[in-house]
Each structure stands twice: as C-alpha cells, then as structure tokens.
Amino acid sequence: NAGGLIVELGFISNDAELAAFNSKYWSAAKAVAQVIIEHEKRA
C-alpha cells in the first residue's frame, strides 16, 4: 500500500528568498530525508 508525501519548506516570493533557499537546498533535503528515515525505522 504505497503512500505519498509533499513537503513544503517555505514560500518563495522574490529573488532574495530564492537565493537564500538555493544556498541551503542540500541541507534542507538532507534534514527531510533524515526525518523520513527515522520515521520508517519506527514503523
């Protein structure tokens, strides 16, 4: 039984916010992945 997940990390409304998000993209992706991994370990 497959599920799905949509993760919204913020709302980008201008170039400065986009630049800030892009500079931390991999950090955010790794953090989200770690939460999913920990959740699956407990499931």
PyMOL Python script that loads the backbone (N, CA, C, O; Angstrom):
from pymol import cmd

cmd.read_pdbstr("""\
ATOM      1  N   ASN A   1       0.846  -1.166   0.000  1.00  0.00           N
ATOM      2  CA  ASN A   1       0.000   0.000   0.000  1.00  0.00           C
ATOM      3  C   ASN A   1       0.897   1.236   0.000  1.00  0.00           C
ATOM      4  O   ASN A   1       1.385   1.652   1.051  1.00  0.00           O
ATOM      5  N   ALA A   2       1.108   1.807  -1.149  1.00  0.00           N
ATOM      6  CA  ALA A   2       2.001   2.960  -1.295  1.00  0.00           C
ATOM      7  C   ALA A   2       1.325   4.235  -0.817  1.00  0.00           C
ATOM      8  O   ALA A   2       0.118   4.417  -0.972  1.00  0.00           O
ATOM      9  N   GLY A   3       2.113   5.091  -0.245  1.00  0.00           N
ATOM     10  CA  GLY A   3       1.618   6.385   0.210  1.00  0.00           C
ATOM     11  C   GLY A   3       2.365   7.492  -0.503  1.00  0.00           C
ATOM     12  O   GLY A   3       3.139   7.242  -1.426  1.00  0.00           O
ATOM     13  N   GLY A   4       2.133   8.682  -0.080  1.00  0.00           N
ATOM     14  CA  GLY A   4       2.814   9.819  -0.681  1.00  0.00           C
ATOM     15  C   GLY A   4       3.043  10.901   0.349  1.00  0.00           C
ATOM     16  O   GLY A   4       2.442  10.905   1.423  1.00  0.00           O
ATOM     17  N   LEU A   5       3.915  11.807   0.003  1.00  0.00           N
ATOM     18  CA  LEU A   5       4.249  12.891   0.908  1.00  0.00           C
ATOM     19  C   LEU A   5       4.653  14.107   0.093  1.00  0.00           C
ATOM     20  O   LEU A   5       5.456  14.005  -0.835  1.00  0.00           O
ATOM     21  N   ILE A   6       4.101  15.242   0.441  1.00  0.00           N
ATOM     22  CA  ILE A   6       4.509  16.512  -0.155  1.00  0.00           C
ATOM     23  C   ILE A   6       5.075  17.356   0.976  1.00  0.00           C
ATOM     24  O   ILE A   6       4.415  17.571   1.992  1.00  0.00           O
ATOM     25  N   VAL A   7       6.292  17.829   0.795  1.00  0.00           N
ATOM     26  CA  VAL A   7       6.939  18.650   1.811  1.00  0.00           C
ATOM     27  C   VAL A   7       7.112  20.056   1.255  1.00  0.00           C
ATOM     28  O   VAL A   7       7.743  20.250   0.216  1.00  0.00           O
ATOM     29  N   GLU A   8       6.555  21.019   1.946  1.00  0.00           N
ATOM     30  CA  GLU A   8       6.711  22.415   1.546  1.00  0.00           C
ATOM     31  C   GLU A   8       7.625  23.080   2.565  1.00  0.00           C
ATOM     32  O   GLU A   8       7.270  23.209   3.737  1.00  0.00           O
ATOM     33  N   LEU A   9       8.787  23.497   2.121  1.00  0.00           N
ATOM     34  CA  LEU A   9       9.786  24.049   3.029  1.00  0.00           C
ATOM     35  C   LEU A   9       9.694  25.555   3.191  1.00  0.00           C
ATOM     36  O   LEU A   9      10.431  26.145   3.982  1.00  0.00           O
ATOM     37  N   GLY A  10       8.819  26.160   2.468  1.00  0.00           N
ATOM     38  CA  GLY A  10       8.675  27.601   2.589  1.00  0.00           C
ATOM     39  C   GLY A  10       7.937  28.170   1.402  1.00  0.00           C
ATOM     40  O   GLY A  10       7.499  27.443   0.510  1.00  0.00           O
ATOM     41  N   PHE A  11       7.807  29.476   1.405  1.00  0.00           N
ATOM     42  CA  PHE A  11       7.143  30.172   0.313  1.00  0.00           C
ATOM     43  C   PHE A  11       8.126  31.193  -0.231  1.00  0.00           C
ATOM     44  O   PHE A  11       8.600  32.061   0.502  1.00  0.00           O
ATOM     45  N   ILE A  12       8.432  31.089  -1.511  1.00  0.00           N
ATOM     46  CA  ILE A  12       9.406  31.970  -2.143  1.00  0.00           C
ATOM     47  C   ILE A  12       8.656  32.994  -2.978  1.00  0.00           C
ATOM     48  O   ILE A  12       7.928  32.652  -3.910  1.00  0.00           O
ATOM     49  N   SER A  13       8.852  34.265  -2.620  1.00  0.00           N
ATOM     50  CA  SER A  13       8.115  35.313  -3.325  1.00  0.00           C
ATOM     51  C   SER A  13       9.011  36.347  -3.996  1.00  0.00           C
ATOM     52  O   SER A  13       8.523  37.287  -4.624  1.00  0.00           O
ATOM     53  N   ASN A  14      10.332  36.169  -3.861  1.00  0.00           N
ATOM     54  CA  ASN A  14      11.222  37.123  -4.522  1.00  0.00           C
ATOM     55  C   ASN A  14      12.602  36.501  -4.736  1.00  0.00           C
ATOM     56  O   ASN A  14      12.885  35.411  -4.240  1.00  0.00           O
ATOM     57  N   ASP A  15      13.446  37.199  -5.472  1.00  0.00           N
ATOM     58  CA  ASP A  15      14.764  36.665  -5.817  1.00  0.00           C
ATOM     59  C   ASP A  15      15.660  36.460  -4.598  1.00  0.00           C
ATOM     60  O   ASP A  15      16.454  35.519  -4.568  1.00  0.00           O
ATOM     61  N   ALA A  16      15.543  37.317  -3.605  1.00  0.00           N
ATOM     62  CA  ALA A  16      16.365  37.171  -2.402  1.00  0.00           C
ATOM     63  C   ALA A  16      15.996  35.899  -1.642  1.00  0.00           C
ATOM     64  O   ALA A  16      16.878  35.183  -1.167  1.00  0.00           O
ATOM     65  N   GLU A  17      14.706  35.616  -1.525  1.00  0.00           N
ATOM     66  CA  GLU A  17      14.271  34.387  -0.860  1.00  0.00           C
ATOM     67  C   GLU A  17      14.708  33.164  -1.653  1.00  0.00           C
ATOM     68  O   GLU A  17      15.108  32.157  -1.069  1.00  0.00           O
ATOM     69  N   LEU A  18      14.636  33.242  -2.969  1.00  0.00           N
ATOM     70  CA  LEU A  18      15.083  32.131  -3.810  1.00  0.00           C
ATOM     71  C   LEU A  18      16.569  31.879  -3.614  1.00  0.00           C
ATOM     72  O   LEU A  18      16.986  30.728  -3.493  1.00  0.00           O
ATOM     73  N   ALA A  19      17.365  32.924  -3.580  1.00  0.00           N
ATOM     74  CA  ALA A  19      18.805  32.775  -3.372  1.00  0.00           C
ATOM     75  C   ALA A  19      19.101  32.161  -2.005  1.00  0.00           C
ATOM     76  O   ALA A  19      19.972  31.299  -1.885  1.00  0.00           O
ATOM     77  N   ALA A  20      18.382  32.603  -0.982  1.00  0.00           N
ATOM     78  CA  ALA A  20      18.577  32.053   0.361  1.00  0.00           C
ATOM     79  C   ALA A  20      18.213  30.575   0.394  1.00  0.00           C
ATOM     80  O   ALA A  20      18.934  29.775   0.989  1.00  0.00           O
ATOM     81  N   PHE A  21      17.114  30.209  -0.233  1.00  0.00           N
ATOM     82  CA  PHE A  21      16.706  28.801  -0.274  1.00  0.00           C
ATOM     83  C   PHE A  21      17.722  27.969  -1.043  1.00  0.00           C
ATOM     84  O   PHE A  21      18.122  26.896  -0.589  1.00  0.00           O
ATOM     85  N   ASN A  22      18.138  28.457  -2.200  1.00  0.00           N
ATOM     86  CA  ASN A  22      19.089  27.710  -3.023  1.00  0.00           C
ATOM     87  C   ASN A  22      20.413  27.486  -2.306  1.00  0.00           C
ATOM     88  O   ASN A  22      21.056  26.457  -2.511  1.00  0.00           O
ATOM     89  N   SER A  23      20.829  28.428  -1.473  1.00  0.00           N
ATOM     90  CA  SER A  23      22.105  28.280  -0.770  1.00  0.00           C
ATOM     91  C   SER A  23      22.047  27.193   0.301  1.00  0.00           C
ATOM     92  O   SER A  23      23.085  26.670   0.704  1.00  0.00           O
ATOM     93  N   LYS A  24      20.855  26.851   0.762  1.00  0.00           N
ATOM     94  CA  LYS A  24      20.686  25.835   1.811  1.00  0.00           C
ATOM     95  C   LYS A  24      19.921  24.605   1.325  1.00  0.00           C
ATOM     96  O   LYS A  24      19.477  23.790   2.134  1.00  0.00           O
ATOM     97  N   TYR A  25      19.767  24.469   0.023  1.00  0.00           N
ATOM     98  CA  TYR A  25      18.930  23.408  -0.540  1.00  0.00           C
ATOM     99  C   TYR A  25      19.332  22.026  -0.032  1.00  0.00           C
ATOM    100  O   TYR A  25      18.487  21.271   0.451  1.00  0.00           O
ATOM    101  N   TRP A  26      20.623  21.692  -0.138  1.00  0.00           N
ATOM    102  CA  TRP A  26      21.043  20.347   0.249  1.00  0.00           C
ATOM    103  C   TRP A  26      20.899  20.111   1.745  1.00  0.00           C
ATOM    104  O   TRP A  26      20.602  18.991   2.162  1.00  0.00           O
ATOM    105  N   SER A  27      21.098  21.115   2.542  1.00  0.00           N
ATOM    106  CA  SER A  27      20.890  20.965   3.988  1.00  0.00           C
ATOM    107  C   SER A  27      19.437  20.641   4.291  1.00  0.00           C
ATOM    108  O   SER A  27      19.143  19.774   5.114  1.00  0.00           O
ATOM    109  N   ALA A  28      18.539  21.336   3.629  1.00  0.00           N
ATOM    110  CA  ALA A  28      17.110  21.084   3.829  1.00  0.00           C
ATOM    111  C   ALA A  28      16.737  19.693   3.337  1.00  0.00           C
ATOM    112  O   ALA A  28      15.998  18.975   4.011  1.00  0.00           O
ATOM    113  N   ALA A  29      17.237  19.310   2.178  1.00  0.00           N
ATOM    114  CA  ALA A  29      16.918  17.990   1.619  1.00  0.00           C
ATOM    115  C   ALA A  29      17.423  16.873   2.530  1.00  0.00           C
ATOM    116  O   ALA A  29      16.717  15.890   2.752  1.00  0.00           O
ATOM    117  N   LYS A  30      18.627  17.016   3.051  1.00  0.00           N
ATOM    118  CA  LYS A  30      19.178  16.000   3.955  1.00  0.00           C
ATOM    119  C   LYS A  30      18.371  15.912   5.248  1.00  0.00           C
ATOM    120  O   LYS A  30      18.144  14.816   5.760  1.00  0.00           O
ATOM    121  N   ALA A  31      17.941  17.042   5.772  1.00  0.00           N
ATOM    122  CA  ALA A  31      17.151  17.043   7.004  1.00  0.00           C
ATOM    123  C   ALA A  31      15.808  16.352   6.796  1.00  0.00           C
ATOM    124  O   ALA A  31      15.375  15.566   7.640  1.00  0.00           O
ATOM    125  N   VAL A  32      15.158  16.637   5.691  1.00  0.00           N
ATOM    126  CA  VAL A  32      13.877  15.987   5.385  1.00  0.00           C
ATOM    127  C   VAL A  32      14.085  14.488   5.209  1.00  0.00           C
ATOM    128  O   VAL A  32      13.304  13.688   5.724  1.00  0.00           O
ATOM    129  N   ALA A  33      15.122  14.108   4.493  1.00  0.00           N
ATOM    130  CA  ALA A  33      15.409  12.687   4.284  1.00  0.00           C
ATOM    131  C   ALA A  33      15.657  11.982   5.613  1.00  0.00           C
ATOM    132  O   ALA A  33      15.189  10.861   5.814  1.00  0.00           O
ATOM    133  N   GLN A  34      16.382  12.620   6.514  1.00  0.00           N
ATOM    134  CA  GLN A  34      16.667  12.005   7.810  1.00  0.00           C
ATOM    135  C   GLN A  34      15.394  11.795   8.621  1.00  0.00           C
ATOM    136  O   GLN A  34      15.248  10.768   9.284  1.00  0.00           O
ATOM    137  N   VAL A  35      14.491  12.732   8.580  1.00  0.00           N
ATOM    138  CA  VAL A  35      13.213  12.576   9.287  1.00  0.00           C
ATOM    139  C   VAL A  35      12.431  11.394   8.717  1.00  0.00           C
ATOM    140  O   VAL A  35      11.857  10.608   9.470  1.00  0.00           O
ATOM    141  N   ILE A  36      12.409  11.269   7.402  1.00  0.00           N
ATOM    142  CA  ILE A  36      11.693  10.155   6.770  1.00  0.00           C
ATOM    143  C   ILE A  36      12.339   8.829   7.147  1.00  0.00           C
ATOM    144  O   ILE A  36      11.638   7.865   7.454  1.00  0.00           O
ATOM    145  N   ILE A  37      13.657   8.771   7.129  1.00  0.00           N
ATOM    146  CA  ILE A  37      14.372   7.543   7.502  1.00  0.00           C
ATOM    147  C   ILE A  37      14.048   7.154   8.940  1.00  0.00           C
ATOM    148  O   ILE A  37      13.751   5.992   9.216  1.00  0.00           O
ATOM    149  N   GLU A  38      14.104   8.115   9.854  1.00  0.00           N
ATOM    150  CA  GLU A  38      13.797   7.823  11.259  1.00  0.00           C
ATOM    151  C   GLU A  38      12.352   7.365  11.428  1.00  0.00           C
ATOM    152  O   GLU A  38      12.076   6.461  12.216  1.00  0.00           O
ATOM    153  N   HIS A  39      11.445   7.973  10.706  1.00  0.00           N
ATOM    154  CA  HIS A  39      10.041   7.566  10.775  1.00  0.00           C
ATOM    155  C   HIS A  39       9.881   6.122  10.301  1.00  0.00           C
ATOM    156  O   HIS A  39       9.179   5.334  10.935  1.00  0.00           O
ATOM    157  N   GLU A  40      10.520   5.781   9.204  1.00  0.00           N
ATOM    158  CA  GLU A  40      10.395   4.428   8.659  1.00  0.00           C
ATOM    159  C   GLU A  40      11.015   3.389   9.586  1.00  0.00           C
ATOM    160  O   GLU A  40      10.535   2.257   9.644  1.00  0.00           O
ATOM    161  N   LYS A  41      12.052   3.745  10.299  1.00  0.00           N
ATOM    162  CA  LYS A  41      12.667   2.815  11.250  1.00  0.00           C
ATOM    163  C   LYS A  41      11.690   2.457  12.363  1.00  0.00           C
ATOM    164  O   LYS A  41      11.715   1.343  12.885  1.00  0.00           O
ATOM    165  N   ARG A  42      10.832   3.404  12.722  1.00  0.00           N
ATOM    166  CA  ARG A  42       9.873   3.191  13.812  1.00  0.00           C
ATOM    167  C   ARG A  42       8.583   2.540  13.342  1.00  0.00           C
ATOM    168  O   ARG A  42       7.793   2.066  14.158  1.00  0.00           O
ATOM    169  N   ALA A  43       8.367   2.513  12.048  1.00  0.00           N
ATOM    170  CA  ALA A  43       7.102   1.987  11.510  1.00  0.00           C
ATOM    171  C   ALA A  43       7.069   0.474  11.556  1.00  0.00           C
ATOM    172  O   ALA A  43       6.081  -0.135  11.144  1.00  0.00           O
TER     173      ALA A  43
END
""", "prot")
cmd.dss("prot")
cmd.show_as("cartoon", "prot")
cmd.util.cbc("prot")
cmd.orient("prot")
